Amino acid sequence: MNKMEIREILDYLPHRFPFLLIDRVLALEEGKSIVALKNVAINEPFFQGHFPGNPVMPGVMILEALAQAAAILSFKTMNRESTQNLLYYFVGIDHARFKRPVTPGDQLILNVSLLRQVRGIGKFAAHATVDNLLVTEAELMCTIKEG
């Protein structure tokens, strides 16, 4: 099982602050699954407006973090890095559910498993937890495009 620190993650994702949502990869089994970590800090830009006085991480940001974990899994599986000409696009979400709020100080654990790959589109089962409690679950569809 592979682990990755931030320097290696930057090779596999084109995202940068404030949109890089993966701090560490805890486990990765190429072609199968990834477990990644996002430390949720009070200085995240979205907390300024969501919601003042009661900061809650937007659900779309949790889904984006899960999609970024799926991208790392796919690029590692293909033994390729992200470049300006090779990007991973989020193309669909099914069955998204939000169970609990994510707040500053939480460690968001991102679990993504490849369900299948058909005609360049990967379908993933994804869920996020905080303190072993489910906060979000969804099925994600992503594709790699060269441009």
Rosetta blueprint (number, residue, H / E / L):
1 M L
2 N L
3 K L
4 M E
5 E L
6 I H
7 R H
8 E H
9 I H
10 L H
11 D H
12 Y H
13 L L
14 P L
15 H L
16 R L
17 F L
18 P L
19 F L
20 L L
21 L L
22 I L
23 D L
24 R E
25 V E
26 L E
27 A E
28 L E
29 E E
30 E L
31 G L
32 K L
33 S E
34 I E
35 V E
36 A E
37 L E
38 K E
39 N E
40 V L
41 A L
42 I L
43 N L
44 E L
45 P H
46 F H
47 F H
48 Q H
49 G L
50 H L
51 F L
52 P L
53 G L
54 N L
55 P L
56 V L
57 M L
58 P L
59 G H
60 V H
61 M H
62 I H
63 L H
64 E H
65 A H
66 L H
67 A H
68 Q H
69 A H
70 A H
71 A H
72 I H
73 L H
74 S H
75 F H
76 K H
77 T H
78 M H
79 N L
80 R L
81 E L
82 S L
83 T E
84 Q L
85 N L
86 L E
87 L E
88 Y E
89 Y E
90 F E
91 V E
92 G E
93 I E
94 D E
95 H E
96 A E
97 R E
98 F E
99 K L
100 R L
101 P L
102 V L
103 T L
104 P L
105 G L
106 D L
107 Q E
108 L E
109 I E
110 L E
111 N E
112 V E
113 S E
114 L E
115 L E
116 R E
117 Q E
118 V E
119 R L
120 G L
121 I E
122 G E
123 K E
124 F E
125 A E
126 A E
127 H E
128 A E
129 T E
130 V E
131 D L
132 N L
133 L E
134 L E
135 V E
136 T E
137 E E
138 A E
139 E E
140 L E
141 M E
142 C E
143 T E
144 I E
145 K E
146 E E
147 G L
